[in-house]
Amino acid sequence: MSPAASSPTSRPSVPTARYPPQNHILRHLRLSHQMTGDGTLTATMPILDDLADGPLAEGGWLRLGAVATLVDSVAGHHAVLQVTPDWSATLHLSTVLAARAEGEVVTARCSPLRVGRNQVVTETSVTDEAGTEIARSTCTYARLPRRDDTPVVDSTARENTVDYREDHELNPRPALDDYLRISPVPGEPHIELPMHNRIRNSFGSLQGGASIVVAEVMANHLAAMYDDGQRRSRCVFADVHYLAPGRGGPFRVDGEVLARSGHLVTTRTRIFETAGETDRLLQTATATAAYLD
């Protein structure tokens, strides 16, 4: 099971095929959800070089986009359990990356802040094996009234594990940007992003975690542009608002620098769907990149 990440007011039909399919971002990240007997929901993700911003042996950090995708997955799972038999859609996701992860896996623990009639708000803490908090996120989900094509969720199950790992994984594993086909345009504040099955959510729309990776890439891309590529940067904060579902693509991704102060660059990313006569704004994000050198 996975959360839906789209719009609170409209959504395409839910695919009948298994979700997530093979060669999908949630499987590529090797996510696993665990529910204990008391109803506590957690999720894990391995710490891998291709999910980091540099070789782990040389001090690389897990990327914010990978961590936020883990968060969106477990928080969305939690939201669905709260609203079943209805469904949920992501409205907002904010993530702060705070520290380097040590060990082999990180664990996300989701807690409800508010479960209301129309919205569910959660807070998720991500820790490494030493217990260090490496990230924290807040998420808001909208309740979507049940339809005939809404998936059925067993909300009474209190002990289970859902493993999203690939049956047949790519070898060697590609860099996350390459896997998601995210291509920054050299020297321009734009990213090229086609729609493909690796980034579709359970409604067939642009997956929420993948769009956070796009905001992360744009923040680092703009930081490099405005520094003439002299220094490396790391995205340490991203705040994404989901406005409408991106059904067919392709997408136009525009970025701009909002502020520069010392070693920080704050940016805005907007994702548009360009399939129709007029471009449609799907998501807007604010992200901050910090220079490392």
C-alpha positions in Angstrom: 0.0 0.0 0.0 1.1 3.5 -0.6 -0.3 7.0 -0.1 -1.8 9.0 -2.9 -0.2 12.4 -3.5 -2.3 14.7 -5.6 -5.1 17.2 -5.2 -7.9 17.3 -2.6 -10.5 18.1 -5.3 -9.9 15.9 -8.3 -8.1 12.6 -9.0 -7.7 10.2 -11.9 -8.9 6.6 -11.7 -7.0 4.3 -9.5 -5.0 1.8 -11.5 -6.0 -1.8 -11.1 -2.4 -3.1 -11.3 -0.4 -3.7 -8.2 1.0 -0.6 -6.6 3.8 0.2 -6.5 4.8 -1.7 -9.6 8.3 -3.0 -10.3 10.9 -0.3 -11.2 9.1 2.3 -9.1 10.7 4.9 -6.8 9.2 3.4 -3.6 10.7 0.0 -4.5 14.0 1.4 -5.7 14.5 3.0 -2.3 13.9 -0.4 -0.7 11.3 0.9 1.7 9.7 -1.3 4.3 6.7 -0.5 6.5 6.2 -2.1 9.9 3.2 -1.9 12.2 3.5 -3.2 15.8 0.8 -4.6 18.0 0.0 -1.3 19.6 -0.6 0.3 16.2 2.7 2.2 15.9 3.7 2.7 12.3 7.3 2.9 11.2 9.2 2.6 7.9 12.9 1.9 7.1 15.2 2.8 4.2 18.8 1.6 3.7 21.7 4.0 3.6 23.1 3.6 0.1 25.7 5.5 -1.9 23.3 6.1 -4.7 20.8 7.8 -2.3 23.5 10.0 -0.8 25.0 13.3 -2.0 28.5 11.8 -2.1 30.3 8.6 -1.2 29.3 7.5 2.3 32.9 6.5 3.1 33.9 10.1 2.4 31.2 11.7 4.6 28.2 11.8 2.2 24.7 12.4 3.6 21.5 10.8 2.6 19.7 13.2 0.2 16.8 15.2 1.4 14.7 13.9 -1.5 15.2 10.3 -0.6 14.4 10.9 3.1 11.3 13.0 2.2 10.1 10.1 -0.1 10.4 7.8 2.9 8.4 10.2 5.0 5.7 10.7 2.4 5.3 7.0 2.2 4.9 6.2 5.9 2.9 9.4 6.7 0.6 8.7 3.8 0.1 5.2 5.0 -0.8 6.5 8.4 -3.2 9.0 6.9 -5.0 6.3 4.9 -5.5 4.3 8.1 -7.0 7.3 9.8 -9.6 8.0 7.0 -10.5 4.6 5.8 -12.8 3.7 4.1 -12.1 7.0 2.4 -8.7 7.8 0.9 -6.1 10.6 1.3 -4.1 13.0 -0.8 -1.0 15.0 0.1 -1.6 18.7 0.5 1.8 19.8 2.0 5.1 18.2 3.1 7.9 20.1 4.8 11.3 18.4 5.6 14.4 19.6 7.4 17.6 17.6 7.0 19.6 17.9 10.2 22.5 15.4 10.3 24.4 12.7 8.6 23.0 9.2 9.0 25.3 6.5 10.5 24.8 2.7 10.1 23.0 0.7 7.5 19.3 1.9 7.7 17.2 4.9 8.8 13.8 4.6 10.5 10.9 7.0 10.1 8.4 7.1 13.0 5.1 8.9 12.2 2.9 10.5 14.9 -0.5 12.2 14.4 -0.7 15.9 15.3 -4.3 16.3 14.3 -6.9 13.9 12.8 -9.8 16.1 11.8 -12.9 15.6 9.7 -11.3 16.8 6.5 -7.5 16.7 7.1 -4.8 14.6 8.8 -1.6 16.3 10.0 1.4 14.3 11.0 4.9 14.7 12.3 7.6 12.2 11.3 11.0 11.8 12.9 13.8 10.0 10.9 16.6 8.5 13.0 19.7 6.4 12.2 20.8 3.3 14.0 22.6 5.3 16.7 19.3 7.1 17.5 20.4 10.4 16.0 17.6 12.4 14.4 18.7 13.1 10.9 15.4 14.7 9.7 12.0 15.8 10.7 8.9 16.4 8.6 5.4 17.7 8.9 2.7 16.5 6.4 -0.9 17.5 5.7 -3.3 15.1 4.0 -6.8 15.8 2.7 -9.6 13.2 3.1 -11.0 12.1 -0.2 -14.6 10.7 -0.1 -14.8 7.1 -1.0 -15.6 6.2 -4.6 -16.1 2.9 -6.4 -12.5 2.7 -7.4 -11.0 3.6 -4.0 -8.7 0.8 -2.7 -9.9 -1.1 0.3 -7.5 -1.0 3.4 -7.7 -3.3 6.4 -7.5 -0.8 9.2 -7.9 -3.6 11.8 -4.6 -5.3 11.1 -2.2 -4.4 14.0 0.9 -6.4 13.2 2.3 -6.6 9.7 5.2 -5.7 7.4 4.9 -4.3 3.9 8.2 -4.7 1.9 8.6 -2.5 -1.2 12.0 -3.9 -2.3 12.4 -4.8 -6.0 12.1 -8.4 -7.0 14.8 -7.8 -9.6 16.9 -4.8 -8.8 18.9 -2.8 -11.3 22.6 -3.6 -11.1 24.5 -1.4 -10.8 22.1 0.9 -9.1 21.9 4.3 -11.0 22.1 7.7 -9.3 18.7 8.8 -8.0 18.4 11.6 -10.5 19.2 9.3 -13.4 16.7 6.7 -12.1 13.9 9.4 -12.0 15.0 11.0 -15.3 15.5 14.4 -13.8 17.6 16.5 -16.1 18.7 20.0 -15.1 19.2 22.3 -18.1 22.9 23.6 -18.0 23.1 27.3 -17.3 19.3 27.7 -17.1 16.8 27.7 -14.2 14.9 24.7 -15.6 14.6 21.0 -15.2 13.4 18.5 -17.9 11.1 15.8 -16.5 9.0 13.4 -18.6 6.1 11.4 -17.0 7.0 7.7 -16.6 5.9 4.7 -14.4 8.7 5.2 -11.9 7.2 8.4 -10.7 3.5 7.6 -10.8 1.5 7.4 -7.6 -1.4 5.1 -6.8 -3.7 7.4 -8.8 -1.4 7.5 -11.8 -0.3 11.1 -11.0 3.1 12.5 -10.3 4.4 10.9 -7.1 4.8 13.2 -4.1 8.3 12.1 -3.1 9.6 12.3 -6.7 8.5 16.0 -6.8 10.5 16.7 -3.6 13.6 15.2 -5.3 12.9 17.7 -8.2 12.8 20.6 -5.7 16.0 19.3 -4.1 17.8 19.1 -7.5 16.6 22.5 -8.5 17.9 24.1 -5.2 21.4 22.6 -5.8 21.3 23.4 -9.5 20.5 27.1 -8.8 23.1 27.2 -6.1 25.7 26.0 -8.6 24.6 28.4 -11.3 24.9 31.4 -9.0 28.3 30.3 -7.8 29.7 29.4 -11.2 29.9 25.8 -10.0 32.8 26.7 -7.6 31.2 25.0 -4.5 29.2 21.9 -3.9 25.9 22.3 -2.0 23.4 20.3 0.0 19.7 20.8 0.1 18.8 21.0 3.8 15.2 22.1 3.7 12.2 21.7 1.4 8.6 22.8 1.7 6.2 21.6 -1.0 2.6 22.4 -1.6 0.6 20.1 -3.8 -2.0 22.0 -5.9 -3.3 19.6 -8.6 -2.6 16.1 -9.9 -0.1 15.8 -12.7 -1.7 13.1 -14.9 0.0 12.9 -18.2 3.0 15.1 -18.4 5.4 16.1 -19.7 6.3 18.6 -17.1 8.0 22.0 -17.2 10.0 22.8 -14.1 11.0 26.4 -13.4 13.2 27.7 -10.6 14.3 31.0 -9.2 16.5 32.2 -6.4 14.5 34.0 -3.7 17.4 34.9 -1.4 21.2 34.5 -0.9 22.8 34.9 2.5 26.3 33.7 3.3 26.5 30.0 2.6 22.7 29.6 2.0 20.6 29.9 -1.2 16.8 29.8 -0.9 14.9 28.9 -4.1 11.4 28.4 -5.5 10.5 25.5 -7.8 7.3 25.3 -9.7 6.2 22.2 -11.7 3.7 22.7 -14.6 2.0 20.1 -16.7 2.3 21.1 -20.4 0.0 18.6 -22.1 -3.0 20.9 -22.6 -3.4 24.2 -24.4 -2.3 26.1 -21.3 0.3 25.1 -18.7 -1.2 24.0 -15.4 0.6 24.6 -12.1 0.8 21.4 -10.1 3.2 22.1 -7.3 5.2 24.9 -5.8 8.2 24.4 -3.4 10.6 26.4 -1.4 14.0 24.9 -0.7 17.3 25.9 0.8 20.7 24.7 -0.2 23.8 25.2 1.9 27.3 25.4 0.3 29.6 22.8 1.7 33.0 24.4 0.9 
